[in-house]
Amino acid sequence: MEEDKKNRPNTFLKFSGLGIQMVAAIGLAAWLGLKLDKYLGLEFPVFLLSFVFVIFGGMMYQLYRSLNND
């Protein structure tokens, strides 16, 4: 029981860090996709959407693996 209380802050920091990574990675992917779409002169944001979905999928997989390890 006492060991559970010691691990709670560590778990909170772990998952809040994962959330920050997710926001940063999706933001970077969106920015790069937008820049690439503008550079190529595409009307529909193909790269923006594909980069965001790929990064989001990867982060969800990372979250799934992290939850299974605990």
Contacts in CASP RR format, 6 or more apart in sequence:
PFRMAT RR
TARGET T0000
AUTHOR 0000-0000-0000
METHOD contacts of the structure
MODEL  1
MEEDKKNRPNTFLKFSGLGIQMVAAIGLAAWLGLKLDKYLGLEFPVFLLS
FVFVIFGGMMYQLYRSLNND
11 70 0 8 1.000
14 66 0 8 1.000
15 66 0 8 1.000
18 59 0 8 1.000
18 62 0 8 1.000
18 63 0 8 1.000
18 66 0 8 1.000
21 59 0 8 1.000
22 56 0 8 1.000
22 59 0 8 1.000
22 63 0 8 1.000
25 55 0 8 1.000
25 59 0 8 1.000
26 52 0 8 1.000
26 55 0 8 1.000
26 56 0 8 1.000
26 59 0 8 1.000
27 52 0 8 1.000
29 51 0 8 1.000
29 52 0 8 1.000
29 54 0 8 1.000
29 55 0 8 1.000
30 48 0 8 1.000
30 51 0 8 1.000
30 52 0 8 1.000
32 47 0 8 1.000
32 51 0 8 1.000
33 45 0 8 1.000
33 47 0 8 1.000
33 48 0 8 1.000
33 51 0 8 1.000
34 45 0 8 1.000
34 47 0 8 1.000
34 48 0 8 1.000
36 47 0 8 1.000
36 48 0 8 1.000
37 45 0 8 1.000
37 46 0 8 1.000
37 47 0 8 1.000
37 48 0 8 1.000
40 47 0 8 1.000
END
